[in-house]
Amino acid sequence: MIAEAVIMLPLLLWAYLAMFIYWDAYRSETTAVKASYTLADMVSRNDEVDTAYLSGLHDVFDYLMNNSVETAMVVSSIVWDKTDNRYEVLWSEAYGEGMLALNTTRVAQIADRLPIMSDGDSVILVQSRIEYVPSIDVGVPDFFYRQFIVTRPRLSAGKIECTDCRVGGLADDSNGVIDVQTDDIDAW
């Protein structure tokens, strides 16, 4: 009986810790989904935003995640242009390490994930990324949760203006900022 206990006790302890880590990973994912939808809803209820507001949303996002993990997000306004038969970025801003603001070329790569829209309709796209680092090594690697939230503007005007955002999402188009961050667009 002692020999069986010596063999099984480490396995039982590992299983107990592994269940805790798996539960924590699912809890973190649920929190990330809820926080991302909250941000998208906050943006959709405005007529006009600016970079200070969007930067503050990133701070809210960090607060909602309630931990010290790495978070990043991209908030973009996208419109369907029937004449050119494509989605076009009105403005886009990225916050956090490793994220790029969208532009019309990058949106073309994810067009299959966007809804079908009428000419001139716009949507707000919030992409978020949250790092998950397990507190105990039980075989679960570090990874990122990625959210892709599309929301229609809630107000009758149909488009949300951004007073000082990058026009078209291009780094050198409106405010002279040069992006040096990288991100894999296919991961979205």
C-alpha positions, 0 to 999 in steps of 0.5 A: 500500500505504501508503494502504491501511495508513493507512485500515485501521490505525485500523479494525483498532485499533478492532476490537481494542479493541472485542473487548476491551471486548465480552469484558470485558462478558461476563466482568463479566456472568458474574461478576455471575451467579455472585456473585448466585447465591452470595449467594442460596445463602448466605441460603438456608442460614440459619435466621435472618438480621439486617440486619448479616448482609445488609449484610455480604452486600452487602460480599461482593457488592462483593468478588466483583465485584472492581472499583469499579463501583456494585452494589446488591441487594435480599434478600426473603423471599416466601411464597404465601398461598393464602387471599388468592391472592397472594405476600406479603413476609415481610421485605425489605431493600435495599442500594445506591443506587437500590434499594427493598425489596419489599412485597406490592404491588410483588411483585404486579407481578413475580408472573409471574416467581416460581415456583408454590408451595404454600400457606405455601411461601416463597422467598428472592428476591435482586435484584442490579444491577451497573453496567458502565462500559466502560474505552474508548469503542468504542460500548458505552454504560454499562448495568446488569446485573440479576439475579433469583434465586429460591431455596428455603430449604435448611432443613426449617423452610421460612422464614428469619426476619429479626430486625430487617428491615422487616416486609412490606418496608414502610419505616415498618412496623417500624424507622422507615426511610423509603426515598427511593430509586427503581427501575423495577420493570418492569426486573426 
